[in-house]
Amino acid sequence: MRYLILFAFLLFGFVGCVDRDFDAPPLDERVDPDIPADQIISIAELKALRDNNEFTAIQLDRYISAVIVADDESGNFFRTIVLEDETGGISILLDDVELWNRYFVGNRVFIHLERIWLGEFAGLPQIGFEPFLDDSNRLSMARIPSVEIPNVVILGAFAGSPQGRVTTIAQLSDDDLNTLVTIENAEFSTGSAGAPYADSAGSRAVNHTLTECNGGSIIVRSSGFSNFADALTPTGGGSITAIYGVFNSDKQLLIRDLDDVAMEGSRCDGSGGGGGSDVEIDPDKVVSISSILDQWVPGEETVLGTDEFIRGVVVSSDETGNIFKTLTIQDGTTGIAILVDAFDIHINYTLGTEVFVHLQDLFIADFSGLPQLGYSPSGDNVRRIPEGLVSSIILKSGDSELVEPINTSIADLTDGQLNTLIEIDEIQFIDSDTGRTFADGANNSAYNATLEDCDGNQLTLRTSGFADYANDRIPSENGRIRGLLQVFDGAYQLALNFPENINFSSQRCDGSGGGGGNDDDIFQTNFEDQADFDNLNLNGWLNIAAQGDRVWIKRSFSGNGFAEVTAFQDANPNTEAWLISPEVTTAERSELSFISATAFFRHDGLEVLYSSDFDGANVSNATWNMVDVTLAGSSNEDYEWVSSERVDLTQYGSNIHIAFRYTGTSGGNTSTFRIDDLSIN
């Protein structure tokens, strides 16, 4: 299963590039505000105010005085700064980026608690504004809007560079959460040393294991958006300074930048030191994967028993739960699956990691025709490499480079491509599979779906019921798919690392569907052809920000896609977003229908309008009038879908444009609105 360990403050996203150093006065000009001592409480006293509820409204005209011990400069913290005083630490959630230009490590700040809420995420204490229900109907802490930050987070004097408190992993306790700590006599484990801190290409965080020479261990988590994501973890030993956090019962560290890692010394066993890889393999002992496949006898286990190695690059990931206890690698000849008795292999063996696999204790066999390596010396019928031996048999070289998939077609698939990453263009799911789920996540049952090309060639896509996207819906469009080629009883099949490896948005082979097809495609959409969180880009439609910079975006929930817009936590004071149809000839298309929903209702911010003189560019130059239509409003439950009923468009003219206009303000008019199943016919 996908193993998700997250800091509350590690909500990944892109960090902007705007240089705002002019906002920050020189350090020696910063002074503490004149706040009476009796108006200040400690972080420990703040935490003690929490009641038995998940979130607690503080509502005190008081302040905490603390020093910033982590900011967002490296990208490893997102829209969060971490504060510490002599009694403890706390994370504060802020709805802005590049906070380090003003709120940087070592600066003292004073947090006004009048509108602050206190809570936690998976055990990690945090403060922010009033919580809200997110798309999963879960109560989440709101970030402090950017326009409110200066009123809540008041700058004081520069207090000097904070130093981590020296401790051990075993001594870390809840009192140390959100504080800067230093662990000495430590090293990255064999499986984690010499690997990229994170996956920048896939924008994915990675967990590595840090161990002490006395045997303690802890997770070091790094964001795929950090500016050091591609750097390799050191193979030597030494100390690490980081912010301590938890995710439920799991202890973890988050470094601020590479200056926090000082591991140029020897490892605990006296080996290593410095950078690079400790793996030194005699080139004469390295053989190709294809040479091992030459020894494979289908249906039999052939013990290799040789002091040789195969070298390959990791092309599989179990992060989503679709691939189980298997690591797949490929070299320049072909690929091979390796059976391991371990979960969450992606933590130590990320995509693109180069490895050397020692063949001495392995055998080659197959599962229903798919070649695989297993563990040979076993008297109890265990055929997977034991977890404790994985890192000593599958050695990481310290190099990393993502493998480009082989672009091919269903008709051109060969056995030589088994266990390799392939990509197929102009492919779609058969009609009977579109719209159903990839698998049965409720009962953890795998499903097969059938892919086809426009020549009628077919290929099976198999999805595990344990995949975290099992209950997502199969798309109906045509496009590109990338996955691992496998075989089962003579039939080729595909396995996905991630659902994002399906990129379908084009017309089907018969000309239906897709984002750029005929008039029916233009005037009918359920938004499923758009990517989650992307700005809507519908063929023929305009998505315009008339005020502010917010536009309609694609969102989804429980496998259903829709269009959404909101002014909640917008950095701009005013929001005005338009979604405008192509010109409608009402003699040909006379009816409008859709469904709408609202949440966190604060105002009637959605209107449906029509115009007979819109020039296709400037909304302010056109005359817009109201369409009489039913919309979700204050009387509806959050996210309750409301039918517009069918609207007769002929009453509005012969040639018109239809617009969905949302207006709001960050100061209070922040209702969220959604639309779906839009049809003009």
N, C-alpha and C positions, 0 to 999 in steps of 0.2 A: 504493500500500500504506500501511497505517497506519504512521505514523512515530512510534515510541515512544522518547522520550528521557527517562530517569528517573535522578534521583539515587537512590542506595541508601537514603538517609534520607528520600526523598520518597515514602513509601507512604501514599496518600491515605486519609483517614478523618475522621470527625467529631471535633471537639475538645469535651470536656465543658464544662459551665458552672459547676461547683461551685467556689465561692470558697474557696481554702484558704490565704489569706494568713497565717492564724494559725500555719501550719507554719514560717514563716520568721522567724528572729530579726532584730532590727535589724542593719543592715550593720556598725555599729561594734562589735557584740558578736561578730562572727564572727572567729575566729582560726584560724591554721593548726594542724593537729594536730602533735604531737611525733613526727615521723618522721625518723630519722637520714638525713643526706645520702647516705650510702652505700647506702641502701635505695631511692633514687630514680634512675630512668633517664629519658632523654629520649625524646620521641616518635620521633625519628630512630633511636635505638637500638632502640626497640620494633619499628619497621618492619623493621629489619635482621634481626630474629629470624625473619622469615618464611622458610620453606623452599620447596621447589619445589612443594609441594602447594597446592591452592586455599585451604585453611584450615590454620592452624597453631595448636596448643595452646601457649600461652605458659607456663603452670604455673610461674610464678616468684613467690616471696614478696617482690615488689618493687612499686614504685609509679611511676606517671608523675604529675608535677605540671604542671597546665596551667590555662589560663584559658578559661572558656566564652565563645566568640565568636558563637554562635548558639543560640537556644532556640526553644521552640514557641509563644511568646505570640501571634504573628500567625496561626498556623495554617499557615504556609508550610513549616514543618518538623513532621514527625509522629513522635512517640515517639522523638525523636532530639535530642541536643545535640551541638554541634561544639566541639572542644577544640583549643587551639593553645598551643604553647610557642615558645621562640626557635628551635627546630629544625624545626618543621613543624606539621601539623594532622592530626586524626583524628576520625571520627564514631563515636559510641558509641550502640548501639541499646538502648533502654530500654522495657520493657513497661508504660508508664504515660502518662497525659495530664496536661496542665497542669503540666508539669515546671518551667515558668518561675516558678511560685510559690515554688520552693525552689532550683532550679538555673538561675539567670538569668545573662544576659550580664554579664560583668565579674567574676563570682565565680571564685575559684581552687578547683579540686577536685583530689583525689588519688585515682587509680584503682588499686585493689588488683588485681594481675595474676594472682593465684593460680589463678583459674578462667576467666580471659579467653582468648578465641580471637581470632586475627587473620586477616583475610581481605579480600576486596574484592567489590564488585558492579559489573560492567562497567567495571573499572579504578579504581573509587573505594575507597580504603582505609577499613576500618571494623573495629570491635571489638564483641564481644558474647559470648554464651555458646555452648556446644557446638552446632555446626550440626546440622540435621535434614533429612530428605528431605521436601520439600513435595509437594503434590498432583500436581505435574508430574514427580515423581521426580527433582527437582533439589535438590542440596544447598544449603541456605540458612542463613545465620547466625541463631541464635536471639537474641531480645531478652532482656535481663536481667530476670527477673521482678520485679514491683514490690516484693514483700516483701524481695528481696535487694538492691535498689538502695542503701539506706543503708549496707550492709556493703561494697559495691563502690565506690560513688561517694561519697567522704568529703569533706564540705564544709570549705573553708578560708576565708581572709579575702577580703574584697572587694578586688580588685586595680585597680579603676578601669575606665572604659569603654574597650574596645579600639579602636584606630584601624586602619583598613585600610592596608596597604602600597601605596603608589602604584606602579603598574606599567603596562605596555601589554599588549594582547591577545597580541601576538607574543611577548612575553617570558614569558608564563605557561608553567610547566613542571610536571612531576609533583611537584616539590618544593613547589609552591604549593597542591596539592590539600588541601581542607578548611581553607584559611586565608582570612582576611579581606583582600580586596584592593580597591583603588580604581582605577577606570579614568577618566581625565580626557579632556577634549576628545572627548566621545562623544555620540551621539544614537540614538534608535530609528529604524530604517530607515523609508522612506516607507510601506512596507506594514504596519509595526507601530505607527507613531506615531498617537496618538489613539484607540487601541483598548483594550477592557477587558484588564486584565492576565490574566484567566482567565475561565472560564465557571462562575459560581456556580450558575446555574439547573440546569445539567447536571452539576454537581460534577466538572468536567473541567479538567485542567491545560492550559495553553496555552504554546507557545513563541513568543517574539518575538525579532527580530533586532536586536542592538545593533551599531552601527558606530562606528569611530573616524574622526576627520577625516583620518587618514593612510591609511585604507582597510581596516584590520583589522575583523573581525566576529566575533561570538560570540552564542550563544543565551542569552536570559534566560527562565527557566522559572518559572512561578508556578502554585501549586495552586488548584484550584477551591474548596477549603475555606479558603483564606486570607481574612482579614477585609478585604483590599483587592482581592479578585478583580474587583469591579465598577468599581473606579476605572480611569480611562483613563490609558494611558501618556502621558508628556509629549510635546509636539510641538516643544519647544525642545531646546537642547543644554546640556551641562555634564558632571557627573561622576556616577558610580554606584559605590556600595560594596556588596559582596556576597561570599558564600562561593563560592569557585571549585571546580568539580567537572568530572567528565567522564562521558560514557556511551560506552564504547568509544573511538572516535577523536574524538568530538565534544566540544568545549569548551563549558561552560555556566556560567552564574551564577545564584545563588539569593539574592534579596534577603531581608532579615529583616523589614522593614516599609517603608513609603513614605518614612520619614526617610532611607533609604539612597539615595534618588534625588534629586539636585539638578540639575535641568535646566530652569531658568527663563531661561537665556540664549539667544542666537541659535544657529541650526543652523550646520553647517559651511559652508554656502553663504551665510551671512549673513542668511537668512530666519528667520521664526518667532520663538520666544521666548514664554515664559509657557505657560499651559494652553490647552485648547480645540483647535479644528481649524484647520489652515492652509488648508483647502479653501474657496475662495470662488467660488461658481458663480453667475453671473447668473441669477436666477429666470426671466427671459424665455427662457433657453436650455434650460430643463428641460422635457422632454416626457414623456408617459406611455408605458409599455411597449405599451399597446394601440395607440397611434398608430404605433408602429414595426411592430407586427404587421399593421397595415393595408397596409403596403408589401410584405408577404411574398407571393411568388408560389410556391406549392408546387412543389417539384422544381427551382427555379431559385435562383441566387445574385443577390441584389439589393444592389448597393453603396449604402450609405447616404450617405457623403460629405458629412455635414453637421456643422457646428460646434455641435452640440447634445449634450445629455446626457439619459440616463434615470437616474432615482433609484430605488433599490430596496433591499430588505433581504435579506441572505444567508439562504437557507433550505436549502442543501445543505452537506454535509460529506463530505470524502473520508477522514476519519480512520480509518474501519474498512476502507477499501479497496474498498468497494462502488461508489463513484462515482469515475470516472477522468478526470482532467484537465478537469473541468467545474465551473463555478461557476454556481449557479442563484440568481436573485434574483426577488423579486416586489414589486409596489407595490399600490396600492389597486385596480388594474384587473385585472391578471393577472400572469404570470411569464414569464421567458425564461431559457434556458440559454446560457452564454457559454463558448466553447472556449478553453482556456488551455494553453500548452505548459509546464506546471509541475506538479510533484508537491507533495503536502502543502500544498495550498491552505488547509486549515483552520488552519494556524499563523498566517497573517496575516489571513485572512478568516474569522473565527469566526462561528458561527450568531448571527444578530441584528445583525451589523455593517451599518450603512447605508453605501451606496456611491453614487457618481456615475460612470456609465460614459460616456466620451467616444466619440461615434459616428463621428468623422471618418474613421477608417481601418477601419471595420467593415462587414461585409455581413450581411444576414439571409437565411437559407436554412432547410433542415430536414434531418433524418435520419429517413427512413422516416415522415415526417409530424410529427416533433417539432420545433417552431421553435427555432432557435439562432442566436446571433451568432458570426461568425468574423472572422478578420483578413484584410483585403482586399488591401493592397499586397504581393503575394507572387508572385515569379516562379518559385518552385520547388515550387509546389503545396502549400506549408505553409498550412494553414487555421486553425491555432490562434494566439492571441496569443503572440508570443515571450516567454519567461520574463522577459527583461530589460526588456520594455515593459509587463508586467502592471500594475505599481504606478503607471505614468504614464497608463494608460488606465482602469483601475478604481481610482478615488480614494476613500479612506475619509473620510467626513465627520467622524468623531470621535464620532458618536452610535451608540447600540446599544440595540436592543429586540427581544426574541424575538417572532417572528410566531406568532400563534395559528392553528392549522390550521382550515380550513373543514370543519365537520361536515356530511357528506353521506352518500349511499348509492350503491351500484353503479348503480342504475337512474337516478339523477339526475346522473351524471357528464356534463360537457360539455367541449367543446374550450376554452372560456374558462377552465377550471381547469387546463389543461396547464401544467407547470412551477410549480405552486403546491403548498403543503403542505396535504394533506387528511387527514381522520380519519373512519373508518367504524366504527360500532358493530355489535354482533350479527352478527359475521362469523366464518368458520372456514375451514380448509383442507379440501378434499375428502378423502374417506376414503383414496384411493389415495396421497395425498401425505403423510399424517401419519406421523411416525416416521422418514421418510427425511431425509437431510441437505438443507440449503438449496441447496448447490452441491457441486461436486467440488473441494475444496481441494487434494487431492493432485496433480491434473492441471490445476488452475487453469481448470476448465471451468465455465461458467455454467449454471444450471438455471432453468427456469420451474416455478413451483408455482401451483396454481389455488386461489383464494379463492372462497367462495360465501356468499351470505346465505340466510336461511331461505325465501326465495321462489324460490330456484334461480338467481338472477342470479350471474354469475361474473366474476372479475377476475384477471388474471395478476400474480403477484409474481415479479420477475426478480432473481436474486442472482448476483453475480460470483463466479467461482472464486477470485478474489484477495481476497475479503472475509475478514476475520479470523474471522468466524463461519461460514464456508462449511460446515464440517463439523458444526455444531450441528444438533440434530434439530428437525424441524418439529413444533410442538405439536398436540395432538389436540383441545384444548378450543375454546370459542367465546369471543369477546370483542371487543376494540377494536384497531385497527391504524392507524398514522400513517405517512405517507410522501409522496413526491413523485409526483404524477400525471404519467405519460408516455404515449406512444402508439407503437405499432410496426405499420406497415402497416394502420392502421385499427382496431387492437385496443388498448384501454386497458390499461396496466400500471402497477404500482406499484414504486417503488424506495425502499429504506430507508436512512436515515442511520445508524441504530444498531439492533441487534437488540432493544434495550430498548423500541423503539417498537411491539413486539407485546406486548399485555397480554391474554392468553387464560387464563381460569380458570373460566369458566362452562360450564354444560351445553351440549352440542351441540343443534342444532335438533331432533334426534330424542329428546332427553332424556337421552342418555348422556353420560358423562364429566363433567368439571368438579368444583369443590370443594363443591357444595351440592346434589347430585342425589339419586338414590334410594339404597336400602340398599346396592346393589352398589357405588356410588360411595363410600359411607362406609367400607365394609369392604375395599376393594381400592384400593391406591394404589402408584404408582411414583414419587411425589413430584415429577413433572414440572410439576404445576400451581403449584408454589411458586416464589418468586423466590430466586435465589442469595443466600446469606448472611443471608436473613431467618429469624427464628424460625418454626418450623413452625406453620401455622395450618390444620389439617385439620378439615373439618366433622365435628362430633360428638366429636372427640378432645381430650384435655387435654394441654398441654405445660407442665409444672410444674417450677419450681426449688424443691426442698424444702430444700436447703442451698446457699448461695452464690447467684449470679444467672445461672448458665449453664443453658440449656435446649437441646433438640434444634433444630438448624438445617438448612436446605436447603443442600447443596453439590452440585457437579457436576464431572465430569471426562470429557473426550472426548465431550461431548454427552449423557452419562448423569447423571440426577439421583438423589440419594439423601439420606437423613437421616444427620446426623453429630453427634457430641458428643465432647468431650475436656476434660480438666482441665489440659492443657498451657498453661503460662504464665498460669494463672488467678490473678487478684489475691486471690481468696478462698482460705483454707486448705483448705476442704472443698467438694466439688462433689457434688450429688445431683440428677439430672435425670430426670424421669418423662415418658414418652409413654404415655398411657392411652386405651384404646379406649372407644367407647360400649358399653353393655350388650349382651352377646352371648347370644342364646337358642340354646343348643347343639342343640336339637331341629331348628332351622332352619339353623344354621351350625355344623357339627361339626368343621371342620378349619382349622388354622392353618398357614401356610407363609410363608417369607420367605428372604432371603439376608442374610448378615452378613459383615463384613470388619473387620479390625483393622490398625493400623500403629503403629510405634514402641512395641511392646508392653512394658509395665512391670507390668501386673497384669490379673487377670480382673475387669474393671470392669462388664461387662454381664450383666444377669440378665433372664430373662423370667418374669413372675409372673402369678398370677391371684388374684382376690378375689370372694367371693360376697356380701360385705357392704359394699362400697365405696359411700359415699353420693354420689359424684360430685363431691366438693369436697375433703375433707380426707384425704390419703393415710395420715396417721398414725393415724387413727381406725379404719382397716380392717385386716382380717386378710389378709396376703398370703402366698402359698405359691408354691414353685418349680414352673415348667412344665418337664417333662423334654424338652429340646430341644437340638439340636446348634448350637453357636455357634463362630465363628472364635476362635482362641486363639493361644497361643505357638508352636504347631507350624506355623502357616500363614505364608506369605510376606506382606509388607506389601501390603494392599489386595487380597488374594486372596479372591474371593467364595466363601463356604461355604454350602451349602444346609442349611436347617433340617430338611429332609425334611418329610413331612406329619405333623402332630401331631393326635391325636384329642382333641378338647376335651370330649367327653361324659363322660370320666372325672373331670372337675373340677367338674361340677355342671350345673344346668339353665340358670341365669342368672348370668353371670360378666362381669367386666371383665378384659381382658388388658393388662398393663403391660410396657413396656421400661424398666428402671431402670438408670441408669448412676451409679456412685459412683466418686469419685477424690479425690486430694489434690494440691495444687500442689507439694508437697514431694517427690513421687516417683511416686505412683500416677497416671500421666498418659497411659495408653494411649488411643489414638483408636479409636472404634468407629463403624461405619456399618451401616445396614440399608437394604434395598431390596426391591422386588417383594413388598410385604406384602399378604397375602390371608387373609381369614377367610371361608370359604364352606362 
